[in-house]
Amino acid sequence: MKSNDEINAAIQQATKQMDILISDTSVPKNVRSAIAQARNELNSTGEYVVRVSSAIYNLDEVSNDINLPQQARTMIWSILSQLEAIKSD
């Protein structure tokens, strides 16, 4: 089981990656909006498992958007992988 510090560090890392995607203008606006919503849910208050699950749901919804550039898709998959690792502990 991970400590709160490890969980918070992992969430901060995922948040930084989401910020990069949100500021990337090559990413479609609807995808950036979904990523921003996922970031907000991840950084809200409440049980971390619920917050991480909500963020995963939002990111998974847009990860297969046909207009998503490949590098952004890869980054979303990386974030999803990090979040799944947090959730599984």
N, CA, C and O of each residue as an XYZ file, in Angstrom:
356
protein
N       0.843     -1.185      0.000
C       0.000      0.000      0.000
C       0.882      1.240      0.000
O       1.854      1.326      0.750
N       0.534      2.185     -0.839
C       1.308      3.415     -0.951
C       0.946      4.367      0.182
O      -0.176      4.365      0.688
N       1.927      5.181      0.565
C       1.668      6.198      1.584
C       0.961      7.384      0.944
O       0.926      7.510     -0.280
N       0.402      8.243      1.773
C      -0.262      9.443      1.261
C       0.698     10.319      0.476
O       0.313     10.920     -0.527
N       1.956     10.397      0.928
C       2.950     11.200      0.215
C       3.201     10.656     -1.191
O       3.315     11.424     -2.146
N       3.287      9.335     -1.313
C       3.506      8.719     -2.627
C       2.294      8.941     -3.540
O       2.447      9.217     -4.730
N       1.117      8.819     -2.983
C      -0.109      9.041     -3.760
C      -0.173     10.487     -4.225
O      -0.458     10.756     -5.392
N       0.094     11.425     -3.308
C       0.065     12.846     -3.662
C       1.114     13.185     -4.712
O       0.849     13.981     -5.614
N       2.295     12.598     -4.611
C       3.343     12.837     -5.608
C       2.914     12.314     -6.978
O       3.148     12.970     -7.993
N       2.294     11.150     -7.013
C       1.830     10.576     -8.279
C       0.717     11.435     -8.884
O       0.674     11.636    -10.098
N      -0.176     11.936     -8.038
C      -1.263     12.803     -8.514
C      -0.684     14.116     -9.056
O      -1.144     14.621    -10.080
N       0.317     14.664     -8.373
C       0.950     15.901     -8.856
C       1.618     15.680    -10.211
O       1.533     16.532    -11.096
N       2.284     14.532    -10.371
C       2.933     14.224    -11.647
C       1.891     14.123    -12.765
O       2.093     14.671    -13.848
N       0.797     13.438    -12.515
C      -0.269     13.306    -13.516
C      -0.862     14.680    -13.829
O      -1.166     14.980    -14.983
N      -1.025     15.507    -12.803
C      -1.574     16.855    -13.000
C      -0.663     17.689    -13.886
O      -1.149     18.421    -14.748
N       0.651     17.593    -13.693
C       1.604     18.335    -14.523
C       1.485     17.917    -15.987
O       1.509     18.760    -16.885
N       1.357     16.617    -16.219
C       1.218     16.134    -17.590
C      -0.104     16.612    -18.204
O      -0.157     16.951    -19.386
N      -1.158     16.636    -17.401
C      -2.447     17.135    -17.895
C      -2.336     18.613    -18.256
O      -2.901     19.050    -19.259
N      -1.609     19.387    -17.441
C      -1.417     20.810    -17.724
C      -0.721     21.011    -19.068
O      -1.062     21.924    -19.820
N       0.246     20.161    -19.364
C       0.951     20.241    -20.654
C      -0.039     20.021    -21.799
O      -0.026     20.756    -22.786
N      -0.890     19.015    -21.663
C      -1.876     18.729    -22.713
C      -2.906     19.848    -22.849
O      -3.315     20.190    -23.958
N      -3.321     20.414    -21.718
C      -4.323     21.484    -21.746
C      -3.781     22.711    -22.470
O      -4.533     23.423    -23.136
N      -2.489     22.959    -22.344
C      -1.898     24.136    -22.990
C      -1.461     23.870    -24.434
O      -1.031     24.792    -25.128
N      -1.567     22.630    -24.886
C      -1.177     22.256    -26.254
C      -2.321     22.566    -27.219
O      -3.372     21.926    -27.181
N      -2.102     23.549    -28.077
C      -3.170     23.975    -28.996
C      -3.408     22.980    -30.139
O      -4.385     23.115    -30.876
N      -2.523     21.979    -30.295
C      -2.778     20.969    -31.337
C      -3.803     19.941    -30.867
O      -4.313     19.156    -31.666
N      -4.103     19.950    -29.570
C      -5.113     19.044    -29.007
C      -6.482     19.701    -29.184
O      -6.645     20.870    -28.836
N      -7.462     18.982    -29.714
C      -8.799     19.562    -29.918
C      -9.385     20.134    -28.619
O      -9.134     19.631    -27.524
N     -10.166     21.193    -28.783
C     -10.717     21.905    -27.628
C     -11.565     21.003    -26.737
O     -11.486     21.101    -25.512
N     -12.371     20.129    -27.328
C     -13.215     19.236    -26.513
C     -12.364     18.279    -25.674
O     -12.744     17.928    -24.557
N     -11.230     17.864    -26.203
C     -10.335     16.969    -25.468
C      -9.654     17.737    -24.340
O      -9.547     17.239    -23.220
N      -9.192     18.956    -24.640
C      -8.575     19.783    -23.597
C      -9.564     20.054    -22.468
O      -9.189     20.065    -21.296
N     -10.809     20.268    -22.821
C     -11.851     20.505    -21.821
C     -12.045     19.272    -20.939
O     -12.173     19.399    -19.721
N     -12.068     18.093    -21.536
C     -12.229     16.852    -20.768
C     -11.015     16.609    -19.874
O     -11.155     16.129    -18.750
N      -9.834     16.938    -20.369
C      -8.619     16.777    -19.563
C      -8.650     17.751    -18.384
O      -8.269     17.390    -17.270
N      -9.103     18.986    -18.626
C      -9.212     19.973    -17.546
C     -10.203     19.492    -16.486
O      -9.965     19.648    -15.288
N     -11.300     18.914    -16.928
C     -12.289     18.389    -15.983
C     -11.689     17.238    -15.172
O     -11.904     17.147    -13.964
N     -10.942     16.369    -15.834
C     -10.289     15.256    -15.134
C      -9.288     15.784    -14.110
O      -9.203     15.274    -12.992
N      -8.532     16.811    -14.500
C      -7.560     17.407    -13.577
C      -8.261     18.009    -12.368
O      -7.808     17.839    -11.236
N      -9.364     18.713    -12.605
C     -10.106     19.324    -11.498
C     -10.661     18.270    -10.545
O     -10.623     18.450     -9.328
N     -11.170     17.184    -11.089
C     -11.692     16.104    -10.244
C     -10.564     15.438     -9.455
O     -10.730     15.088     -8.286
N      -9.426     15.273    -10.108
C      -8.286     14.645     -9.451
C      -7.790     15.479     -8.272
O      -7.343     14.936     -7.262
N      -7.872     16.793     -8.407
C      -7.367     17.691     -7.364
C      -8.461     18.200     -6.434
O      -8.213     19.099     -5.630
N      -9.656     17.646     -6.527
C     -10.738     18.050     -5.630
C     -10.554     17.364     -4.277
O      -9.590     16.629     -4.063
N     -11.489     17.616     -3.379
C     -11.409     16.966     -2.068
C     -12.191     15.663     -2.106
O     -13.035     15.451     -2.977
N     -11.902     14.811     -1.165
C     -12.612     13.540     -1.089
C     -11.656     12.372     -1.140
O     -10.438     12.545     -1.188
N     -12.218     11.194     -1.130
C     -11.441      9.958     -1.154
C     -10.646      9.871     -2.461
O     -11.205     10.050     -3.543
N      -9.347      9.597     -2.359
C      -8.502      9.606     -3.555
C      -8.926      8.558     -4.581
O      -8.758      8.784     -5.779
N      -9.463      7.435     -4.157
C      -9.871      6.382     -5.103
C     -11.006      6.890     -5.991
O     -11.029      6.615     -7.190
N     -11.935      7.622     -5.409
C     -13.066      8.181     -6.170
C     -12.561      9.244     -7.139
O     -12.970      9.281     -8.299
N     -11.666     10.112     -6.657
C     -11.118     11.176     -7.512
C     -10.354     10.586     -8.691
O     -10.513     11.030     -9.828
N      -9.525      9.585     -8.413
C      -8.731      8.954     -9.474
C      -9.649      8.239    -10.464
O      -9.427      8.312    -11.672
N     -10.668      7.555     -9.969
C     -11.606      6.849    -10.855
C     -12.331      7.820    -11.780
O     -12.513      7.533    -12.963
N     -12.741      8.961    -11.249
C     -13.422      9.969    -12.078
C     -12.492     10.501    -13.156
O     -12.895     10.671    -14.307
N     -11.251     10.762    -12.780
C     -10.274     11.265    -13.759
C     -10.012     10.219    -14.842
O      -9.935     10.551    -16.025
N      -9.876      8.966    -14.438
C      -9.656      7.882    -15.403
C     -10.823      7.805    -16.384
O     -10.618      7.664    -17.590
N     -12.033      7.895    -15.871
C     -13.216      7.829    -16.723
C     -13.185      8.937    -17.783
O     -13.404      8.680    -18.966
N     -12.909     10.176    -17.343
C     -12.886     11.303    -18.285
C     -11.780     11.155    -19.325
O     -12.000     11.428    -20.505
N     -10.610     10.732    -18.904
C      -9.505     10.585    -19.851
C      -9.753      9.433    -20.817
O      -9.437      9.530    -22.003
N     -10.315      8.354    -20.312
C     -10.584      7.200    -21.166
C     -11.592      7.559    -22.258
O     -11.494      7.079    -23.387
N     -12.554      8.401    -21.910
C     -13.580      8.818    -22.872
C     -12.970      9.501    -24.097
O     -13.450      9.310    -25.214
N     -11.908     10.303    -23.893
C     -11.344     11.084    -25.003
C     -10.067     10.485    -25.580
O      -9.534     11.002    -26.562
N      -9.571      9.408    -24.986
C      -8.291      8.855    -25.439
C      -8.337      8.311    -26.863
O      -7.296      8.175    -27.506
N      -9.511      8.004    -27.355
C      -9.627      7.472    -28.716
C     -10.269      8.454    -29.690
O     -10.759      8.061    -30.748
N     -10.262      9.732    -29.326
C     -10.792     10.769    -30.219
C     -10.021     10.726    -31.533
O      -8.790     10.719    -31.538
N     -10.745     10.698    -32.637
C     -10.125     10.543    -33.952
C      -9.224     11.728    -34.324
O      -8.290     11.573    -35.110
N      -9.503     12.905    -33.761
C      -8.728     14.103    -34.088
C      -7.540     14.333    -33.156
O      -6.843     15.340    -33.279
N      -7.309     13.420    -32.241
C      -6.254     13.579    -31.249
C      -4.891     13.266    -31.872
O      -4.708     12.190    -32.443
N      -3.926     14.201    -31.769
C      -2.579     13.911    -32.289
C      -1.957     12.732    -31.545
O      -2.232     12.523    -30.364
N      -1.124     11.968    -32.237
C      -0.565     10.746    -31.658
C       0.217     11.006    -30.374
O       0.109     10.230    -29.425
N       1.012     12.097    -30.325
C       1.809     12.347    -29.117
C       0.905     12.648    -27.925
O       1.237     12.295    -26.793
N      -0.234     13.295    -28.168
C      -1.181     13.585    -27.093
C      -1.856     12.291    -26.626
O      -2.076     12.094    -25.431
N      -2.178     11.426    -27.565
C      -2.796     10.137    -27.223
C      -1.836      9.320    -26.346
O      -2.245      8.728    -25.347
N      -0.570      9.299    -26.733
C       0.435      8.573    -25.963
C       0.553      9.142    -24.555
O       0.674      8.392    -23.586
N       0.518     10.459    -24.443
C       0.616     11.098    -23.131
C      -0.622     10.777    -22.279
O      -0.497     10.541    -21.078
N      -1.788     10.766    -22.880
C      -3.013     10.410    -22.152
C      -2.919      8.969    -21.653
O      -3.287      8.676    -20.515
N      -2.427      8.077    -22.501
C      -2.280      6.677    -22.077
C      -1.293      6.574    -20.913
O      -1.492      5.777    -19.997
N      -0.237      7.376    -20.950
C       0.739      7.393    -19.860
C       0.095      7.855    -18.557
O       0.319      7.268    -17.499
N      -0.703      8.911    -18.646
C      -1.405      9.426    -17.468
C      -2.375      8.365    -16.940
O      -2.443      8.124    -15.735
N      -3.119      7.738    -17.843
C      -4.054      6.684    -17.439
C      -3.321      5.560    -16.713
O      -3.813      5.035    -15.714
N      -2.161      5.198    -17.212
C      -1.361      4.147    -16.597
C      -0.942      4.539    -15.176
O      -1.007      3.722    -14.257
N      -0.515      5.782    -15.004
C      -0.124      6.271    -13.676
C      -1.318      6.249    -12.723
O      -1.198      5.830    -11.571
N      -2.461      6.701    -13.214
C      -3.652      6.752    -12.370
C      -4.133      5.351    -12.001
O      -4.565      5.120    -10.872
N      -4.061      4.427    -12.939
C      -4.443      3.043    -12.653
C      -3.539      2.450    -11.580
O      -3.996      1.676    -10.739
N      -2.256      2.811    -11.608
C      -1.315      2.313    -10.602
C      -1.679      2.844     -9.215
O      -1.559      2.126     -8.222
N      -2.120      4.090     -9.147
C      -2.534      4.665     -7.866
C      -3.766      3.926     -7.361
O      -3.842      3.543     -6.193
N      -4.714      3.734     -8.244
C      -6.009      3.140     -7.887
C      -5.864      1.688     -7.438
O      -6.590      1.233     -6.554
N      -4.936      0.969     -8.040
C      -4.832     -0.469     -7.779
C      -4.199     -0.799     -6.420
O      -4.278     -1.936     -5.955
N      -3.582      0.182     -5.798
C      -2.965     -0.088     -4.479
C      -3.936     -0.011     -3.343
O      -3.556     -0.214     -2.190
